[in-house]
Amino acid sequence: MSKRLDYSQIAPNGVKALGGVYGYVVQSGLPAELVDLVYLRISQINNCAYCLDMHTRDLTKKGVPGSPWFRPGRKAATSSATPSAPPWPGPRR
């Protein structure tokens, strides 16, 4: 396995900016699971394997049930990180 880039070393201002956005979104009052699902979807759209792995693990730790693009124990999130990824299904009922 190849070593991942250390974004905090390469682009510290970018990491700080992303952290600020994340902090703002978290304090917005949206449910934490929804925020993590949105970040997972953004990672799919951006095709970022690092972020997909991170957000998938976060959701697994929170016990969020599976969906068409996220299944714990399977690399569904990373394999669906393509332009043909399934659309956001909307809120669960």
N, CA, C and O atoms as a printed pandas DataFrame, in Angstrom:
     atom_number atom_name residue_name chain_id  residue_number  x_coord  y_coord  z_coord
0              1         N          MET        A               1    0.850   -1.180    0.000
1              2        CA          MET        A               1    0.000    0.000    0.000
2              3         C          MET        A               1    0.891    1.238    0.000
3              4         O          MET        A               1    1.880    1.297    0.730
4              5         N          SER        A               2    0.544    2.207   -0.805
5              6        CA          SER        A               2    1.348    3.417   -0.866
6              7         C          SER        A               2    0.994    4.346    0.294
7              8         O          SER        A               2   -0.119    4.319    0.820
8              9         N          LYS        A               3    1.962    5.158    0.670
9             10        CA          LYS        A               3    1.779    6.099    1.772
10            11         C          LYS        A               3    0.882    7.251    1.312
11            12         O          LYS        A               3    1.009    7.743    0.191
12            13         N          ARG        A               4   -0.024    7.668    2.194
13            14        CA          ARG        A               4   -0.917    8.781    1.872
14            15         C          ARG        A               4   -0.209   10.111    2.105
15            16         O          ARG        A               4    0.725   10.209    2.900
16            17         N          LEU        A               5   -0.674   11.118    1.399
17            18        CA          LEU        A               5   -0.117   12.454    1.551
18            19         C          LEU        A               5   -0.512   13.040    2.902
19            20         O          LEU        A               5   -1.608   12.792    3.404
20            21         N          ASP        A               6    0.391   13.817    3.478
21            22        CA          ASP        A               6    0.099   14.513    4.728
22            23         C          ASP        A               6   -0.380   15.911    4.356
23            24         O          ASP        A               6    0.419   16.830    4.169
24            25         N          TYR        A               7   -1.703   16.054    4.251
25            26        CA          TYR        A               7   -2.275   17.326    3.808
26            27         C          TYR        A               7   -1.950   18.477    4.746
27            28         O          TYR        A               7   -1.802   19.616    4.304
28            29         N          SER        A               8   -1.839   18.188    6.039
29            30        CA          SER        A               8   -1.539   19.267    6.993
30            31         C          SER        A               8   -0.127   19.808    6.794
31            32         O          SER        A               8    0.159   20.949    7.157
32            33         N          GLN        A               9    0.751   18.998    6.220
33            34        CA          GLN        A               9    2.106   19.460    5.927
34            35         C          GLN        A               9    2.172   20.145    4.563
35            36         O          GLN        A               9    2.871   21.145    4.395
36            37         N          ILE        A              10    1.448   19.607    3.603
37            38        CA          ILE        A              10    1.493   20.129    2.234
38            39         C          ILE        A              10    0.716   21.445    2.099
39            40         O          ILE        A              10    1.187   22.397    1.477
40            41         N          ALA        A              11   -0.487   21.480    2.697
41            42        CA          ALA        A              11   -1.356   22.655    2.563
42            43         C          ALA        A              11   -2.024   22.978    3.898
43            44         O          ALA        A              11   -3.227   22.774    4.054
44            45         N          PRO        A              12   -1.248   23.480    4.861
45            46        CA          PRO        A              12   -1.809   23.738    6.191
46            47         C          PRO        A              12   -2.964   24.740    6.177
47            48         O          PRO        A              12   -3.904   24.599    6.959
48            49         N          ASN        A              13   -2.911   25.735    5.315
49            50        CA          ASN        A              13   -4.011   26.711    5.252
50            51         C          ASN        A              13   -5.291   26.078    4.704
51            52         O          ASN        A              13   -6.392   26.414    5.140
52            53         N          GLY        A              14   -5.143   25.170    3.756
53            54        CA          GLY        A              14   -6.303   24.469    3.220
54            55         C          GLY        A              14   -6.945   23.573    4.260
55            56         O          GLY        A              14   -8.170   23.526    4.366
56            57         N          VAL        A              15   -6.132   22.861    5.032
57            58        CA          VAL        A              15   -6.653   21.998    6.097
58            59         C          VAL        A              15   -7.356   22.843    7.153
59            60         O          VAL        A              15   -8.407   22.458    7.665
60            61         N          LYS        A              16   -6.779   23.980    7.473
61            62        CA          LYS        A              16   -7.397   24.878    8.463
62            63         C          LYS        A              16   -8.742   25.392    7.950
63            64         O          LYS        A              16   -9.709   25.465    8.708
64            65         N          ALA        A              17   -8.805   25.746    6.674
65            66        CA          ALA        A              17  -10.062   26.237    6.094
66            67         C          ALA        A              17  -11.133   25.146    6.102
67            68         O          ALA        A              17  -12.285   25.407    6.450
68            69         N          LEU        A              18  -10.758   23.931    5.720
69            70        CA          LEU        A              18  -11.718   22.826    5.737
70            71         C          LEU        A              18  -12.197   22.535    7.154
71            72         O          LEU        A              18  -13.371   22.232    7.367
72            73         N          GLY        A              19  -11.297   22.625    8.111
73            74        CA          GLY        A              19  -11.675   22.434    9.511
74            75         C          GLY        A              19  -12.668   23.487    9.969
75            76         O          GLY        A              19  -13.583   23.186   10.734
76            77         N          GLY        A              20  -12.495   24.717    9.507
77            78        CA          GLY        A              20  -13.426   25.789    9.847
78            79         C          GLY        A              20  -14.811   25.550    9.268
79            80         O          GLY        A              20  -15.820   25.788    9.933
80            81         N          VAL        A              21  -14.855   25.082    8.039
81            82        CA          VAL        A              21  -16.143   24.762    7.407
82            83         C          VAL        A              21  -16.817   23.624    8.158
83            84         O          VAL        A              21  -18.011   23.687    8.451
84            85         N          TYR        A              22  -16.052   22.585    8.468
85            86        CA          TYR        A              22  -16.609   21.447    9.197
86            87         C          TYR        A              22  -17.146   21.894   10.558
87            88         O          TYR        A              22  -18.237   21.486   10.956
88            89         N          GLY        A              23  -16.394   22.721   11.266
89            90        CA          GLY        A              23  -16.839   23.229   12.564
90            91         C          GLY        A              23  -18.138   24.014   12.458
91            92         O          GLY        A              23  -19.016   23.882   13.310
92            93         N          TYR        A              24  -18.261   24.822   11.427
93            94        CA          TYR        A              24  -19.481   25.600   11.217
94            95         C          TYR        A              24  -20.673   24.690   10.947
95            96         O          TYR        A              24  -21.748   24.883   11.515
96            97         N          VAL        A              25  -20.480   23.699   10.081
97            98        CA          VAL        A              25  -21.569   22.792    9.731
98            99         C          VAL        A              25  -22.001   21.974   10.950
99           100         O          VAL        A              25  -23.195   21.768   11.166
100          101         N          VAL        A              26  -21.042   21.510   11.743
101          102        CA          VAL        A              26  -21.363   20.709   12.924
102          103         C          VAL        A              26  -22.193   21.512   13.924
103          104         O          VAL        A              26  -23.114   20.966   14.531
104          105         N          GLN        A              27  -21.888   22.774   14.102
105          106        CA          GLN        A              27  -22.628   23.593   15.070
106          107         C          GLN        A              27  -23.937   24.135   14.500
107          108         O          GLN        A              27  -24.645   24.872   15.186
108          109         N          SER        A              28  -24.267   23.786   13.264
109          110        CA          SER        A              28  -25.460   24.323   12.610
110          111         C          SER        A              28  -26.763   23.747   13.154
111          112         O          SER        A              28  -27.833   24.298   12.894
112          113         N          GLY        A              29  -26.694   22.665   13.892
113          114        CA          GLY        A              29  -27.900   22.060   14.429
114          115         C          GLY        A              29  -28.396   20.862   13.630
115          116         O          GLY        A              29  -29.357   20.206   14.033
116          117         N          LEU        A              30  -27.750   20.568   12.497
117          118        CA          LEU        A              30  -28.120   19.384   11.724
118          119         C          LEU        A              30  -27.696   18.129   12.492
119          120         O          LEU        A              30  -26.702   18.163   13.218
120          121         N          PRO        A              31  -28.431   17.025   12.343
121          122        CA          PRO        A              31  -28.026   15.781   13.007
122          123         C          PRO        A              31  -26.629   15.355   12.555
123          124         O          PRO        A              31  -26.292   15.465   11.376
124          125         N          ALA        A              32  -25.823   14.871   13.491
125          126        CA          ALA        A              32  -24.438   14.495   13.196
126          127         C          ALA        A              32  -24.357   13.430   12.106
127          128         O          ALA        A              32  -23.460   13.468   11.264
128          129         N          GLU        A              33  -25.292   12.479   12.120
129          130        CA          GLU        A              33  -25.272   11.427   11.099
130          131         C          GLU        A              33  -25.529   12.001    9.708
131          132         O          GLU        A              33  -24.932   11.555    8.729
132          133         N          LEU        A              34  -26.411   12.984    9.623
133          134        CA          LEU        A              34  -26.689   13.614    8.337
134          135         C          LEU        A              34  -25.455   14.348    7.826
135          136         O          LEU        A              34  -25.123   14.269    6.644
136          137         N          VAL        A              35  -24.781   15.059    8.719
137          138        CA          VAL        A              35  -23.557   15.774    8.333
138          139         C          VAL        A              35  -22.530   14.779    7.786
139          140         O          VAL        A              35  -21.911   15.027    6.752
140          141         N          ASP        A              36  -22.351   13.652    8.486
141          142        CA          ASP        A              36  -21.378   12.658    8.025
142          143         C          ASP        A              36  -21.793   12.027    6.702
143          144         O          ASP        A              36  -20.936   11.752    5.862
144          145         N          LEU        A              37  -23.089   11.791    6.498
145          146        CA          LEU        A              37  -23.548   11.254    5.220
146          147         C          LEU        A              37  -23.313   12.247    4.080
147          148         O          LEU        A              37  -22.944   11.850    2.975
148          149         N          VAL        A              38  -23.524   13.519    4.346
149          150        CA          VAL        A              38  -23.273   14.548    3.332
150          151         C          VAL        A              38  -21.782   14.589    2.991
151          152         O          VAL        A              38  -21.412   14.666    1.819
152          153         N          TYR        A              39  -20.931   14.538    4.015
153          154        CA          TYR        A              39  -19.494   14.542    3.753
154          155         C          TYR        A              39  -19.062   13.287    2.996
155          156         O          TYR        A              39  -18.166   13.349    2.154
156          157         N          LEU        A              40  -19.700   12.139    3.293
157          158        CA          LEU        A              40  -19.401   10.924    2.546
158          159         C          LEU        A              40  -19.776   11.112    1.079
159          160         O          LEU        A              40  -19.016   10.735    0.188
160          161         N          ARG        A              41  -20.931   11.688    0.834
161          162        CA          ARG        A              41  -21.377   11.911   -0.553
162          163         C          ARG        A              41  -20.450   12.885   -1.278
163          164         O          ARG        A              41  -20.122   12.679   -2.446
164          165         N          ILE        A              42  -20.036   13.925   -0.598
165          166        CA          ILE        A              42  -19.099   14.879   -1.205
166          167         C          ILE        A              42  -17.796   14.171   -1.570
167          168         O          ILE        A              42  -17.216   14.433   -2.623
168          169         N          SER        A              43  -17.342   13.279   -0.701
169          170        CA          SER        A              43  -16.122   12.523   -0.969
170          171         C          SER        A              43  -16.284   11.634   -2.195
171          172         O          SER        A              43  -15.347   11.468   -2.976
172          173         N          GLN        A              44  -17.481   11.062   -2.364
173          174        CA          GLN        A              44  -17.742   10.251   -3.559
174          175         C          GLN        A              44  -17.686   11.110   -4.815
175          176         O          GLN        A              44  -17.061   10.736   -5.807
176          177         N          ILE        A              45  -18.338   12.253   -4.762
177          178        CA          ILE        A              45  -18.363   13.140   -5.925
178          179         C          ILE        A              45  -16.952   13.592   -6.285
179          180         O          ILE        A              45  -16.602   13.669   -7.463
180          181         N          ASN        A              46  -16.131   13.894   -5.256
181          182        CA          ASN        A              46  -14.756   14.331   -5.472
182          183         C          ASN        A              46  -13.808   13.174   -5.753
183          184         O          ASN        A              46  -12.643   13.383   -6.093
184          185         N          ASN        A              47  -14.318   11.937   -5.608
185          186        CA          ASN        A              47  -13.518   10.743   -5.838
186          187         C          ASN        A              47  -12.261   10.728   -4.971
187          188         O          ASN        A              47  -11.173   10.404   -5.447
188          189         N          CYS        A              48  -12.422   11.081   -3.696
189          190        CA          CYS        A              48  -11.298   11.134   -2.760
190          191         C          CYS        A              48  -11.316    9.896   -1.866
191          192         O          CYS        A              48  -12.125    9.801   -0.943
192          193         N          ALA        A              49  -10.418    8.947   -2.145
193          194        CA          ALA        A              49  -10.382    7.694   -1.392
194          195         C          ALA        A              49  -10.058    7.932    0.081
195          196         O          ALA        A              49  -10.613    7.263    0.952
196          197         N          TYR        A              50   -9.171    8.873    0.363
197          198        CA          TYR        A              50   -8.818    9.178    1.757
198          199         C          TYR        A              50  -10.057    9.621    2.535
199          200         O          TYR        A              50  -10.327    9.104    3.619
200          201         N          CYS        A              51  -10.802   10.566    1.991
201          202        CA          CYS        A              51  -11.996   11.088    2.671
202          203         C          CYS        A              51  -13.094   10.037    2.742
203          204         O          CYS        A              51  -13.797    9.944    3.749
204          205         N          LEU        A              52  -13.252    9.241    1.683
205          206        CA          LEU        A              52  -14.236    8.165    1.695
206          207         C          LEU        A              52  -13.962    7.199    2.837
207          208         O          LEU        A              52  -14.874    6.806    3.565
208          209         N          ASP        A              53  -12.709    6.823    2.986
209          210        CA          ASP        A              53  -12.331    5.910    4.060
210          211         C          ASP        A              53  -12.626    6.531    5.422
211          212         O          ASP        A              53  -13.202    5.877    6.291
212          213         N          MET        A              54  -12.239    7.778    5.608
213          214        CA          MET        A              54  -12.428    8.465    6.883
214          215         C          MET        A              54  -13.915    8.585    7.232
215          216         O          MET        A              54  -14.310    8.259    8.351
216          217         N          HIS        A              55  -14.732    9.042    6.301
217          218        CA          HIS        A              55  -16.150    9.258    6.594
218          219         C          HIS        A              55  -16.907    7.931    6.720
219          220         O          HIS        A              55  -17.858    7.839    7.496
220          221         N          THR        A              56  -16.501    6.911    5.974
221          222        CA          THR        A              56  -17.111    5.593    6.125
222          223         C          THR        A              56  -16.841    5.049    7.519
223          224         O          THR        A              56  -17.738    4.496    8.157
224          225         N          ARG        A              57  -15.618    5.201    7.994
225          226        CA          ARG        A              57  -15.278    4.741    9.344
226          227         C          ARG        A              57  -16.060    5.530   10.406
227          228         O          ARG        A              57  -16.527    4.954   11.388
228          229         N          ASP        A              58  -16.197    6.827   10.208
229          230        CA          ASP        A              58  -16.970    7.643   11.155
230          231         C          ASP        A              58  -18.411    7.156   11.250
231          232         O          ASP        A              58  -18.959    7.026   12.345
232          233         N          LEU        A              59  -19.017    6.888   10.102
233          234        CA          LEU        A              59  -20.402    6.418   10.087
234          235         C          LEU        A              59  -20.531    5.031   10.703
235          236         O          LEU        A              59  -21.504    4.753   11.404
236          237         N          THR        A              60  -19.563    4.166   10.451
237          238        CA          THR        A              60  -19.586    2.824   11.030
238          239         C          THR        A              60  -19.517    2.903   12.554
239          240         O          THR        A              60  -20.241    2.191   13.249
240          241         N          LYS        A              61  -18.647    3.768   13.070
241          242        CA          LYS        A              61  -18.526    3.943   14.523
242          243         C          LYS        A              61  -19.826    4.444   15.142
243          244         O          LYS        A              61  -20.146    4.111   16.283
244          245         N          LYS        A              62  -20.573    5.247   14.384
245          246        CA          LYS        A              62  -21.846    5.788   14.888
246          247         C          LYS        A              62  -23.006    4.820   14.687
247          248         O          LYS        A              62  -24.121    5.092   15.132
248          249         N          GLY        A              63  -22.757    3.688   14.020
249          250        CA          GLY        A              63  -23.792    2.684   13.821
250          251         C          GLY        A              63  -24.846    3.062   12.804
251          252         O          GLY        A              63  -25.976    2.578   12.885
252          253         N          VAL        A              64  -24.510    3.915   11.848
253          254        CA          VAL        A              64  -25.467    4.315   10.819
254          255         C          VAL        A              64  -25.732    3.112    9.911
255          256         O          VAL        A              64  -24.794    2.487    9.417
256          257         N          PRO        A              65  -27.013    2.788    9.692
257          258        CA          PRO        A              65  -27.323    1.625    8.852
258          259         C          PRO        A              65  -26.888    1.837    7.406
259          260         O          PRO        A              65  -26.726    2.972    6.958
260          261         N          GLY        A              66  -26.701    0.736    6.681
261          262        CA          GLY        A              66  -26.225    0.790    5.306
262          263         C          GLY        A              66  -27.211    1.438    4.356
263          264         O          GLY        A              66  -28.383    1.627    4.681
264          265         N          SER        A              67  -26.721    1.771    3.193
265          266        CA          SER        A              67  -27.516    2.383    2.145
266          267         C          SER        A              67  -26.956    1.893    0.814
267          268         O          SER        A              67  -25.994    1.125    0.810
268          269         N          PRO        A              68  -27.526    2.312   -0.313
269          270        CA          PRO        A              68  -27.012    1.834   -1.600
270          271         C          PRO        A              68  -25.526    2.126   -1.834
271          272         O          PRO        A              68  -24.878    1.383   -2.572
272          273         N          TRP        A              69  -24.973    3.162   -1.243
273          274        CA          TRP        A              69  -23.562    3.483   -1.473
274          275         C          TRP        A              69  -22.701    3.252   -0.254
275          276         O          TRP        A              69  -21.486    3.431   -0.334
276          277         N          PHE        A              70  -23.281    2.859    0.884
277          278        CA          PHE        A              70  -22.507    2.675    2.109
278          279         C          PHE        A              70  -22.927    1.387    2.784
279          280         O          PHE        A              70  -24.043    1.288    3.294
280          281         N          ARG        A              71  -22.056    0.410    2.792
281          282        CA          ARG        A              71  -22.324   -0.856    3.462
282          283         C          ARG        A              71  -21.124   -1.209    4.325
283          284         O          ARG        A              71  -20.056   -1.509    3.792
284          285         N          PRO        A              72  -21.276   -1.181    5.674
285          286        CA          PRO        A              72  -20.149   -1.537    6.548
286          287         C          PRO        A              72  -19.595   -2.917    6.196
287          288         O          PRO        A              72  -20.344   -3.827    5.838
288          289         N          GLY        A              73  -18.286   -3.058    6.301
289          290        CA          GLY        A              73  -17.645   -4.319    6.007
290          291         C          GLY        A              73  -17.415   -4.550    4.524
291          292         O          GLY        A              73  -16.928   -5.611    4.132
292          293         N          ARG        A              74  -17.750   -3.598    3.714
293          294        CA          ARG        A              74  -17.596   -3.708    2.269
294          295         C          ARG        A              74  -17.100   -2.373    1.745
295          296         O          ARG        A              74  -17.409   -1.334    2.327
296          297         N          LYS        A              75  -16.359   -2.377    0.689
297          298        CA          LYS        A              75  -15.811   -1.138    0.153
298          299         C          LYS        A              75  -16.759   -0.510   -0.853
299          300         O          LYS        A              75  -16.328   -0.046   -1.909
300          301         N          ALA        A              76  -18.041   -0.492   -0.535
301          302        CA          ALA        A              76  -19.032    0.069   -1.460
302          303         C          ALA        A              76  -18.818    1.551   -1.662
303          304         O          ALA        A              76  -18.990    2.057   -2.771
304          305         N          ALA        A              77  -18.447    2.256   -0.608
305          306        CA          ALA        A              77  -18.281    3.705   -0.731
306          307         C          ALA        A              77  -17.155    4.039   -1.695
307          308         O          ALA        A              77  -17.296    4.929   -2.534
308          309         N          THR        A              78  -16.035    3.329   -1.579
309          310        CA          THR        A              78  -14.918    3.643   -2.463
310          311         C          THR        A              78  -15.156    3.146   -3.869
311          312         O          THR        A              78  -14.726    3.791   -4.826
312          313         N          SER        A              79  -15.839    2.001   -4.026
313          314        CA          SER        A              79  -16.050    1.493   -5.370
314          315         C          SER        A              79  -17.089    2.317   -6.126
315          316         O          SER        A              79  -17.120    2.296   -7.356
316          317         N          SER        A              80  -17.942    3.045   -5.396
317          318        CA          SER        A              80  -18.953    3.845   -6.083
318          319         C          SER        A              80  -18.503    5.291   -6.278
319          320         O          SER        A              80  -19.300    6.140   -6.675
320          321         N          ALA        A              81  -17.253    5.568   -6.005
321          322        CA          ALA        A              81  -16.751    6.926   -6.156
322          323         C          ALA        A              81  -16.434    7.196   -7.613
323          324         O          ALA        A              81  -15.277    7.373   -7.994
324          325         N          THR        A              82  -17.460    7.225   -8.402
325          326        CA          THR        A              82  -17.320    7.470   -9.834
326          327         C          THR        A              82  -18.407    8.448  -10.251
327          328         O          THR        A              82  -19.340    8.689   -9.485
328          329         N          PRO        A              83  -18.310    9.009  -11.433
329          330        CA          PRO        A              83  -19.377    9.900  -11.892
330          331         C          PRO        A              83  -20.742    9.219  -11.950
331          332         O          PRO        A              83  -21.768    9.899  -11.982
332          333         N          SER        A              84  -20.768    7.878  -11.965
333          334        CA          SER        A              84  -22.042    7.173  -12.029
334          335         C          SER        A              84  -22.559    6.767  -10.650
335          336         O          SER        A              84  -23.438    5.911  -10.554
336          337         N          ALA        A              85  -22.025    7.370   -9.573
337          338        CA          ALA        A              85  -22.478    7.045   -8.222
338          339         C          ALA        A              85  -23.970    7.324   -8.112
339          340         O          ALA        A              85  -24.473    8.250   -8.748
340          341         N          PRO        A              86  -24.697    6.520   -7.298
341          342        CA          PRO        A              86  -26.140    6.694   -7.205
342          343         C          PRO        A              86  -26.524    8.069   -6.640
343          344         O          PRO        A              86  -25.790    8.625   -5.824
344          345         N          PRO        A              87  -27.647    8.608   -7.060
345          346        CA          PRO        A              87  -28.046    9.936   -6.562
346          347         C          PRO        A              87  -28.461    9.884   -5.094
347          348         O          PRO        A              87  -28.808    8.828   -4.565
348          349         N          TRP        A              88  -28.418   11.026   -4.465
349          350        CA          TRP        A              88  -28.838   11.137   -3.063
350          351         C          TRP        A              88  -30.309   10.771   -2.969
351          352         O          TRP        A              88  -31.127   11.356   -3.678
352          353         N          PRO        A              89  -30.677    9.802   -2.097
353          354        CA          PRO        A              89  -32.067    9.346   -2.078
354          355         C          PRO        A              89  -33.027   10.240   -1.312
355          356         O          PRO        A              89  -34.235   10.005   -1.343
356          357         N          GLY        A              90  -32.530   11.245   -0.636
357          358        CA          GLY        A              90  -33.405   12.116    0.151
358          359         C          GLY        A              90  -33.542   11.600    1.570
359          360         O          GLY        A              90  -32.912   10.605    1.928
360          361         N          PRO        A              91  -34.347   12.253    2.378
361          362        CA          PRO        A              91  -34.443   11.861    3.790
362          363         C          PRO        A              91  -35.094   10.490    3.950
363          364         O          PRO        A              91  -35.950   10.086    3.163
364          365         N          ARG        A              92  -34.658    9.791    4.997
365          366        CA          ARG        A              92  -35.271    8.498    5.297
366          367         C          ARG        A              92  -36.598    8.725    5.971
367          368         O          ARG        A              92  -36.756    9.677    6.736
368          369         N          ARG        A              93  -37.545    7.872    5.699
369          370        CA          ARG        A              93  -38.857    7.988    6.317
370          371         C          ARG        A              93  -39.046    6.925    7.341
371          372         O          ARG        A              93  -40.099    6.859    7.975
